[in-house]
């Protein structure tokens, strides 16, 4: 299974692709035992992987031209395709899905509404990212994005008439000659639907549009960034953190005017090969006047992947570095924090999803991982379905 980079003890997310403690124990016990082969007669059928849709027949499907990767044995291939939608009237997007044409080759896809629409497909080589407003990102293991909706609210993005969609494709090193024809599928609300539109913005973007930075060789360097104060109350839906090859770890949080801290994301072991949007379990309210702070460490010391460290500067290319946090958000309305993003339901006032019971409680630990039933300290309630609750019981 793909790794799950975010630290779930820092913040929880929708669609968490994590292992339970029992699953981890089974795997480690099997490895300790020398990975013995079990009863082969009990093997399940070999799975058949499909690139079929998770959502059914789309309202609009766009496909890149058949493309052959130019990545070499030691360099990646980045290319963008701007594809006309052919829409004669504006539509409101309720879901987006990327269908990779080559599951073994497509590393990630960034989808945006092109600022400069064309009447024909435009291909741009050496393209690190699309122009226009990014609305979705695909990486291996990604699920289709279905915007939350309930009785009172429908969330989404408006796709203008006569627009173009830009797909920024990443093919990894070693994929030279592999052929791809990735599709993106859109599902629309009924034309009369009133939506609350989601905005996607680079909130922290050091080194490109922010202050440039330099990473000297043979040292670990910390980079920080901030944004704010926020002009109004916002509801945050998701976050996309981004570094390049020297990234080691990164963290982002908001601090409210009343000095409350809101954890947004922490990645303890950055891996350039696994990144994407991470959606909160429910919308997170960021009050007006809040500051957003971020920090990250870059390891430019000698390693197997960096045998001869040199000075690295901020920039767009893979051999440069970036420090970015992209957020999807919209103006806050009362009750947003009770809307479940994953299940499209409304939660109770305690933010526990309705009709979504937890698994069986395995243990209660303190912050050091020791079993305890103490009070007046942070406690972690760990369930067998992978859920972790953080509580402080005061006596």
N, C-alpha and C positions, 0 to 999 in steps of 0.2 A: 504494500500500500504506500501511497506517497507520504512523505513526512508532513507533520503539522507544525510549522515554525512558531506560531504565537504561543506565548507562555499563558496557559489557561489558569494559572494561579494568580495572574496579574489582571486578566479580564477574560470573560467568556464570550463565545461567538456562536452564531448560527452555523450549521453544517460542519461542526467540528469533526475532523477525521482523525480521531485518536483511538488508542487501544486502552482497554480497561486494565486494571492492575492484574486481574486474573489471566487475561490474555498475554500480558507481558511475562508473567510468571511461567506460563506454559512454554513460551518460546525460549526463555532463558534456561529453564530446566531441560528442555530438549537439546539446546546447544551444549550445556554442561555434560549431558549424557553422551555426547559425541555424535549428535544428529542421527540417531538410528532410524533405519527404514522400518516403517510399521507394516501392517498387513496390507499388501498391495491389492488384495481382493476388495478392500473397503475404500479404495481410492474413488473419489467422485469423478464424474466425466470432466475432461478438460474443458474449461470455460471457453465459450465463443464470444469474443469481443466484437461489439458492433458500433458503428458510428451513426446508428439511427437516432431519431429525435427522442428526447425525454418528454416533449410537450405536444406531440401530434403535428398535424398539418399546419405550417406557418402561414401567416398572411402575406409575408414578403420574404423571399429567399434570394440572397446575393452570393455569388461565387467568384473567387479570384480566378484569373486565367491559369491554365495548367502551367506549373512553375517547377523548374529543376533547381535544387539548392546549389549555390556556389560556395558553400562553406568548405574550408579545407581541413586538413588534419589538425591545424592549430589556430583556426580562426572561424568565428561564427558568421552567418549570413543574416543581415537585417534588410528587409525590403518592405515597402508600403504599396498598397493598391487602393486607389480611390475609385469607387464604383458608383455610377449613377443609380438612384433608387427608382426613377421612372414614375414617381408619385405625382399625380396631378393635383392633389390636395394634401394638406398637412394631416398627419395621423399621430395618435398618442400611443406610445409603446407601453405595453403591460408586461412584456417578457422578452428576453434576448437569449439566444443560444448559439454557440459556436460548434460546428461539426467539423473537426479536423479531417482533412483529406488523407493524411498519412499520420496515423497515431504514433508511429515510431519516430517521426521526424519533427513534427510541430512542437516546439518548445513552449511558446506562448503567442497569444494574439491579443492586440490592443485594438478596441473598436471605438471609433469616434465619428461624430458628424463633421464632415469636412467643411472648413471655412470657405473653401473656394471650389464649389461644385462644378463638374464638367459634364459634357454630353457623351463622353466615352470614357473607358477605363484608362486611368493614368497610373503607370508603374514608376516608382521612385526607388532606385537602389541606394545602398548605404544609408538607409533611413532608420534612425534609432527610435523614432516615435511618430505617431500620426499628428497632423495638424488638426485644429478644431477641438471641440469639447469631447473628451473621452467619456464613454458611457458604460463600458464593460471591458473586462479583462479575462482571458481564458489561459489556464495553465493545466497540465495533466492532473486529473482528479477533480477539475472544476465541475460544478453543477450549473445548469442554466439559471440565469437571474430572472426570477419572477418578483416584480415589485409588490410590496405589501398592499393589501386592499381589505377593507372591512366595510361595514354598513355605512360608516360616516366618511371614509376617506379612500381615495384611489391615488396611488403614487405612480409616477412614471416620468417619461421624457417625451417631449414633442419632437417629432421628426418632420421638418418643414417640407412643403411641396418643392419639387425640382431640386432636391438636395442630393448629396453624394455621401456615401459611407466610406470611411478610410479604415482599412485593416492593416495594422503594422504587424508583420510576421517575423518571427525569430526562429531560425533553423540552426541547430547547434553544430559545433565543430565535428567533423567526421561524417557529415551527412551529404557530402558532395555527390551530386547526380541523383539524389532521391527526389521523386516527383510528388508534388502536392497540389491539391485543388480544394482548399478549405472553403467552407460555406459559413455564412452567418444568417440566422433566421430570426425574424421579428414577428411578434404577436401583438396585435393591436386591441385596444379597448374599442367598444362601440363608439361611433363618431360623436354621439351626444354626451359621452362621459366627461365630467369635469375632473381634472387631475391636479394634484399638488406636485409641482415639478421638482425633481431631484437635480441638484447641481453637483458637478464634479470639478474640484479645484485643487491645485497644488498649494496647500496651506503652508507647508515647510518645504523650501526649495533652495537649500544652500548650495552655492557653487555655480549655479547656472544663472538664475535671475537674482539670487541673493549674493552674499559676500563670497568671493572665490576663496578656496582654501588649498593648502599644499600639505602633502604627507611626506615628510622626510624619510629616507631609508633607515632601516635598522631600529625602528621604534614603533610603539603603539601610540596613535594620536587620537585624542577625543575631539569630536566636532559637535558643536551645539547650535541650536536654532530656536527661534521663538516667533510667535505671531500674536497680535492682539494690541489692545483689548478688542474683543469681539463687539461689533456695533449693535447687535440685538441678540435675542434668544434664538438658538439654533437647535435643530434635531439632527444628530449625526447618525448616519445609517451604516457607513463602512469606512475602512481605512486601507490604503495601499502603501506600505512602506517599501523603500527602494534604495539599495546600495549596489556597488559593483563587486569586483573580485577580492578586494582587500577588506571588505566589510566583516566585522567580527560580531558586533551586537548593536542593538538600537532600542530606544524606548521613547515613548511619547505620552504626555499627560496634559490635562487641562487643570488650571487652578482658578477657582471662581473668586469673585470679589469678596466673598466671606471666608476665603482661604481654605475652602474644601478642595481636595484633590480628586480628580476624576481620571482613573486609569484608562488609557485609550489603546495602547498596544506595547508589548515588549517582546522582542525576539532575542533570545539568549545566544543562539548559534546561527548567525546569518549564513544562508546558502544561496548563492546567486542562481542556482539551478531550480530553486523552488520559491516562487513568489506569486503574489496575486492580491486581489481584494479580499478582505476579511470583514464579514458582515456581523454586526452586533446582534445579540439575541433579541433585543428590543432597541428602538431608537434611544439614543443617549442625549439628554438635554444638556446643552452647553449654555449657561446663562450669559446674558449681556454683560460685558465688562470682563469676561474671562481672558486669561492668557493661556496660550498653548506653548508648551516647552518640549523640546526634543534634544536627545543626545545620542551619540553613537561613537563606537570605537573602530578604528581601522588598524589592522595588523600588517605593517610593512616590514616585518622581520623575515629572516631566512626561514624558508619552509620548502617542502617538496614541490609545491606549486609556485613558489616565489624564490628560486635558488639565488638570484642575484638582484636584490632589492635596489631600486632606483627611485629618485624623487617622482612622485605621482601628483598631478594636480587635478582639480575638479574640471569636469567637462562631459561631453555627450558620449564619447567613444568608450568601448568596453575597457580599454586599457587606462582610461581616466577613472575618476570616481564621482559619485553623486551621493547626496544626502537628501532624501525626498520623503514626504508624507502627503499622499493624495487622500482627500476625504470626499465622501458623497454625503450631502446634507441638504437641508431646506429650512426655511423659517419655522420656528417652533410654534405648535399649537397645543393647547391644554389636552393632555391625555396621550400625546405622542409616545411617551416613555412606556405606555402600557400596550403598545402594538407590537406583536411578535413578528419579526421579519421572516423567520424560517417557516412558521406554521400559518402565517396570514390570519392570526387570531388576535383577540384582545385579551390581555392578561388581567389578573386581579390587581388590586392596589399594591400587592406585595411583589409584583412582577414574576409570579409563578404561572407558567402557561396553563390555561384551562385544559383539562383532560389530558395532561401530559405528566403522568406520575413518574417519580424518580425510581431508580433501581433500589436494590437492597443496600442498606448502610453497611459498609465493610468495617470502617474504623474512624475514629476521631483522633487527629494529630495536632500537635502544636506547630509553630512555625519552623521548627527544626526537624519535623517529620516523626517525632516521638509520640507514641500512643498516649492519650491523656483524656480525662473527662473534667479537666479543671475549668475554672471560670476566671473572669477578669483578665483574659488574654485572648489574642486572635486564635481561633480554632478552625480547622479544616475538616469538614464532614465529607468523607470519600465514599462514593457509591459504586456498585459493581458495573454500572452502565457507563462509567467514566466521568460522571457528573461530580464536580467538587463545589461545595458551598463554603463560603467564608462567613463565620459568625463571631461575635463577641457577646458572651453571656455575662452580664454584670450582676454581682451579688453584694 
